[in-house]
C-alpha cells in the first residue's frame, strides 16, 4: 500500500476498538447475526471445510467464518493452514 513519488500512500490505520465497532455495525446492517460475547474455542470442520465455530455457549454454524484476530492467526493455526507472510 506504500506510495512512491508517482503514487499516493494507500494504507489505512484505525484504533482496534473503532475498527471492530465499524465492522460490527456494517455486518449487522448486512444482515449478520451478531453474538457477543462468544469466544471461539474450536473451528467446526466438516468434509475439509470450516462450517462455523464451537464456543462455550454451543456451536455456531456459518456459511462463512472470518478470523479477524490479527496476527494471532487463530483459525489458520487450528486447521493447520500455512501462514504466508
C-alpha positions as CSV (number, residue, x, y, z in Angstrom):
1,X,0.0,0.0,0.0
2,X,3.0,2.3,0.2
3,X,3.3,5.1,-2.3
4,X,6.3,6.5,-4.0
5,X,7.0,9.7,-5.9
6,X,4.4,8.8,-8.6
7,X,1.7,7.2,-6.5
8,X,0.0,8.1,-3.2
9,X,0.1,6.2,0.0
10,X,-3.0,3.9,0.3
11,X,-2.6,2.4,3.7
12,X,-5.1,2.9,6.4
13,X,-4.8,2.6,10.2
14,X,-7.5,2.6,12.8
15,X,-7.7,2.0,16.5
16,X,-8.8,-1.6,17.0
17,X,-11.9,-0.7,19.1
18,X,-13.0,1.7,16.4
19,X,-12.4,-0.7,13.6
20,X,-14.2,-3.5,15.5
21,X,-17.3,-1.3,16.1
22,X,-17.4,-0.2,12.5
23,X,-17.1,-3.8,11.2
24,X,-19.9,-5.0,13.6
25,X,-22.2,-2.2,12.5
26,X,-21.6,-3.0,8.8
27,X,-22.1,-6.7,9.4
28,X,-25.4,-6.1,11.3
29,X,-26.6,-3.8,8.5
30,X,-25.8,-6.5,6.0
31,X,-28.0,-9.0,7.9
32,X,-25.4,-10.8,10.0
33,X,-26.4,-12.3,13.4
34,X,-24.1,-10.8,16.0
35,X,-23.4,-12.9,19.1
36,X,-21.4,-11.3,21.8
37,X,-19.6,-12.5,23.8
38,X,-19.0,-15.8,22.1
39,X,-15.3,-16.7,22.1
40,X,-14.5,-19.4,19.6
41,X,-12.9,-22.5,21.2
42,X,-12.5,-24.6,18.1
43,X,-13.3,-24.5,14.5
44,X,-16.2,-26.6,13.2
45,X,-14.7,-28.5,10.3
46,X,-16.9,-30.8,8.1
47,X,-15.6,-32.6,5.0
48,X,-12.5,-30.4,4.9
49,X,-14.3,-27.1,5.1
50,X,-14.8,-24.7,8.0
51,X,-18.6,-24.6,8.8
52,X,-18.6,-22.4,11.9
53,X,-17.1,-22.5,15.3
54,X,-17.6,-24.1,18.7
55,X,-18.0,-21.8,21.7
56,X,-18.5,-22.3,25.4
57,X,-22.2,-21.5,24.7
58,X,-22.5,-24.0,21.9
59,X,-21.9,-24.4,18.2
60,X,-22.4,-21.6,15.8
61,X,-22.8,-22.8,12.2
62,X,-22.0,-20.4,9.4
63,X,-21.7,-20.4,5.7
64,X,-18.7,-18.0,6.1
65,X,-16.3,-17.9,9.0
66,X,-13.9,-15.0,9.3
67,X,-10.9,-15.0,11.6
68,X,-10.4,-11.3,12.5
69,X,-7.9,-11.9,15.2
70,X,-5.0,-10.2,13.5
71,X,-1.5,-11.6,13.8
72,X,-2.6,-14.5,16.1
73,X,-3.9,-16.4,13.1
74,X,-6.1,-18.5,15.4
75,X,-8.1,-20.2,12.7
76,X,-5.2,-21.0,10.4
77,X,-3.2,-22.5,13.3
78,X,-6.2,-24.6,14.4
79,X,-6.8,-26.1,11.0
80,X,-3.1,-26.4,10.1
81,X,-3.2,-23.9,7.2
82,X,0.2,-22.4,6.4
83,X,0.6,-18.8,7.3
84,X,2.1,-16.8,4.3
85,X,3.8,-13.6,5.4
